């Protein structure tokens, strides 16, 4: 079998980038995706169909950070989103040729290399093979066997992935001996040719600019501040991102969340509205703005925003539940019951589902007593 010509971007697809891209500036990637009538955004929303994993995600990650990356990848797969490596993304855009001579299935590679399925998937996601997905090549099998040996010696997939891109194309490693750095005092490094030289240097597409680098660094710093609960700091950083790229709906949405958490309600409402203006289909922004309006006692506005979120995404259960609660509080019991019943069609097992079931039972009991 000859190499795949590679899949193509389907019009209407929504790509979300997690971690900065090492090989390609997001600004140029977004332009290429838009030319194919699809969308590219930082982060992941309910509309996201494909998640592109940036290789810089590994740059500062510790062993615990690698575990978090694994958890995130697993969660995105379970949510039904397709995960795409940087090289896979470049191939989708037609900016990198698909390698030739691919014929091995994922399971065949696992069986012949004794590399675990989870390690294979993570190494593929960070482009440690010639191919980013099956079918794999014979060179990929050679690499898989080398990686399995390194892992048996105590290496992790993260340490391998961080090392292999420092010497150019990964296929060039098939003819070289790889050794775990613990033998040479560097546990996170992989060495070539019996340890005489450490993998060094980085192969990047020289298509960026200082502005691209600054924006990616700022966005990553803002996300970290947000995760650490430093909401005011994160809001400032997201604002700096928006000053560089005023069309970034995700940055506006994230800033709104930080401002809301910091109690800066008016500013949060402004940035939710900004995110919606930039991306009218941003269902989470409609939903969060509805929550803000509800907290402020602006029930009519909250109702409209929840109805909009429901219209945009008919499988999104949260706005259905919240609208049911608003209708119940307003005394519209039959409408509340209808919405709770709809919620149970979307979510039958969670704690919220149990509350919805109780709501249905309460309305039924109330109506029976009234009829009696």
N, C-alpha and C positions, 0 to 999 in steps of 0.2 A: 504493500500500500504506500502511495506517495504521501508527502506531507499535506496537511489540510490547507486549503486556501484561506481558512479562517472564517469565523462567523462575521456577520455585519451588524451594524447598529440598526435596530428596528425603530422607525419613526415613532415618536411618542414616548420612547424609553426615558426614564429619569435616572441619571447616575448621581450617586452621592459619594464624595471623597472623604475617607477617614484617614487622617494623617496626611502630611504634606507629601506631594509627589517629589521623588528624588530626580527623576529623569526628564520631567516635562513640566513647564510652568502651568499652573491651573488656568491662567488667563488664556493662553493659547489653546489648551485642551478644550476649554469651554467654547471657544470659537469654532473649533473643528466639530465638536458635538452638535452645536447649533446648526452648522451647515448640513448636517444629516437629519435635521428636523427632530432633534431630541434635546434633552436638557442636562446640564451638569451643575451641581451645587456642592458646596461644602456641607459635610454632615449628612445625616439620614433623617428623612421624614416619612410619613405614611405613604407618600406618593413614590418613594424611591423604589425602583425595580432592580437596580444593579449597584453594588457597593464596590468602589475601587479602593483597594488598600494601598496607601502610600508607603513606600519603603522607609521613609524617614521615621515612621512610627517606631521602628526598631532602634533608631540611633541612640536614644537616651533611655531605652527600656532596660530595667534590671530583670533578674530572673522572675521576680514577682510580676513585673510588668509584662513579661512574655505570657504568663498565665492569664493575665487580664486580656491580652490580645486574643488568646485562644478562646476565652469566654465570650468576647465580643463577636468573634467570627462565628462561633457556634450559634449565638443568639440571632445573628443576621440570617444564617442559613435556615434556622427553624422558623423565622418570620417569612420565609419564602423568597428571600432576595438572592440574586445571583452574585457571588463574590468574584471579583476580577482582580488579577495582579496588575502591576504597572505595565509589564511587557504585554500581557493579554489586552490591556486597554489600548496600548499603542498599536497592536495588531488590529483591533476593532476599528481604529481610526485610519488604518491603512498606512501608518507611519513606520511600521516594522514588519518585515517579511516573516511569514510563518516558516519555521524550520522544516526541512525535508525529512523524508524517511521515518515517519512516525507510524507505529503499528501496534504498540503494546498498550493493553488496557491498564487501568489503575490497579485492578486486582492482580493481574499478571506481574506488574512491577513489584507489588507488595510480596507476592509469593516468591519471586526470584531474588529479591534483595534482602528480605527479612526486615525491611523498614516498616514501622508501624503505619497504619492508615492515617492516624492523626498527624504524625510527623511528616508523612508524605504530603498531606494536604496543606500544612502550614508552610513547609519548604516550597511547595509549588506556588502558594499565594505570595511568597516573597521572592519568586523568580530564581530559586536555587537550581532549577533544571532548565534544560533547553526549551522544553514546553511548559506552559503554565497549567495544562490540564491534559487529560487523555484525549487522543492516543499519544503515548510517550514514545521516545526513540531508544535505540540501543545505547546511545551515549547517556541518556537519562538513567538507564539501568546501571551503567557503570558508576555514575555519580551516586545513585541510590545506595549501591553497595558500599561505596566509600563513606557516605554519610551514616549508614547503619553501623559501620565499624567505629566511627567517631563517637556515635551515641552509646555504643556498647562500652566505650572507654570512658564515658562520663560526660561527654559533650551534650548540649541541648540543641534543639532545632534553632533556637534564637541565636546562640553563639555561632552556629554554622551559617545561618542566613546573614548575620552581620559581617561575616568574614569573606564569603565567597565573591561578593561583588567588588572586592578591592583589587582584583587582578584582571579586569576586563571580562569578556564573555565567559559564562560559566562552563560552556562546552570545552574551553581550553584546559579545564582542570582534569579532564578525563585521563590525560596522559601523565599526570603528576601525582606524586604521593602526598597525601594530606595527613597531618599529625595534630593531635590535640595539644593546645598550648600549655596545659598543666605540666608537660614534660620540660617546659622551658621557662617556667615562672609566669606565664601569661595565660590564666585559665580560660579567658574569653576569646583567645585568638586561635586561629587555625594556621598551621605552618605548612609550607611547601617543601618537598624534596628533603625528607629526613630532618626538617627543622632548620635548614640553613637560611631560609628567608621567610619572613612573615608576609602574608597576603597584604598588599598595601596599594594605595591609590584608589581613585573612584572614577568609574566610567559614567559620565553624564552627558546629556544632550546640551550643547551650549546654546540654548534658545531663550534663556531667561534674562532678567535684568535685576539690578539691585532692588527695584520696587517690588518685583515678584518675591524675592527672598524675604524682604522686610514684611510683606503682607502675610506670607505663610508663617513666619516666626511670630508675628503679632497674634495671629489667629490661634496658634498652638498655645501661646502664653495666656491668651484670654480664656481658652478652654480649661487650662490647668487652674487658673485663678478661680474660675467658676466651680470646678470640681472640689476645690479646697474651701469653698464657702466664702471667698473674698469677693463678695458681689460688687462692691463699689469699684474695686480695682479692675475686675473683669469688665464692668460697664465702660470704664475709661478705655480699656484696650480694644473692646469691640467698636467703640466710637472711632478710634484711630483706624481700625480696619475699614470702617464705612467711609472715612475721609479719603482713603486710597481707592476703595471700590464702592461707590455709592449705590450700586445695583445689587449688593449682596443681601438677599432677603434673610438668609440664615443668620448673618451677623446681627441684623436688626432684631430678629426674633430672639436670639440668645441674649442680646442686650436688654430687651424688654423683660425677659425672665429674671435677669439679675436685678433690674430696677424694681420689679414687683417684689422680689424677695427682700430687697433693702427698704421697702415701704415707700418708694418714690412712685406713687400710683399714676400721677398725671404723665410723667415721663414714660412710664411703662406703656400706658395706653397709646401714647404717640408712636412708640416704636413698634408695637403690635400692628397699628394701623399702617405704619411705613412698610412693614414686612408684607402685609396684605396687598398694599398698592404695588409693590415690586413683584409679588407673586400671588395673584388673586386665587389661585388654587391651593394655597398654603393652609390646609385644613387645621393643623395644630395652632396656627396663629389665630384663626377664627375662634377656635375652642378656648384658648387661653384668654383671649380678649373677652369672651363671654363670661369666663370665670371672674375676671377683674370687674366687669360691669355688675355681676351678681353681688360680689363683695361690697360694692359701692351702693347697692340698693337700686341700681338702674335696671329693673327687671325687664322692661320692654326691650331695651337694647340687648340685654343678655339673651333673651328669647330669640331675637332676630339672628344673632350671631350663632347660636346653637343650631337653629334651623338651617343656616347656611352651611355649617360644618356637616350636618347630616345629609344635605343635598349633594355636597361635594364628594362625600365618601359614605356610601350606604352600608358599609361593613364596620364603620367606626362606632363602637358601642358607647363610649364615654359620653358624647353629647346627648345620646338618647336618654341615658340615666339622669343626667343633670337637668335636661328639659322636663323629664317626668317629675323630678323633685320640685322644680319651679311651678309646674302646673298643679301639683298637689298642694303646695303652700298657698297658691292663688285660689284654691277651692275647686279647681276643675278636675274632679275626681275621675270621671270617665276618660278624659284625655290622659291623665296620669296613668291610669290602668292600661290604656292602649300602648303607651310608650314603654311602661315596664314590661309588658308582654313582648313587645318588640325587642327590648333589651335581652330578654331571656332567650330569644331566638338567636341572638348574636353571642351570648355568653351565658352558659347554663351552669357553670361550675365554681365560679369565684365567690368571694365574700360579698361582692357587689351583687352577684346573682341572687344570693340568699336574701339580701335586703330587698331586691326587686320582687322576689317571690312573696315576701311578707307584705310589700306594698299592694300587690295584686290581691292577696288574701284579705287585707284590711278593707280595700274598696269593696270587694265582694260581700264581706260581712256587713259593712255599712249599708250597702244597697239593699241587702236582704232585710235588715232591720227597718230601713225606711219603707220598704214595700210592705212589711208586716204591719 
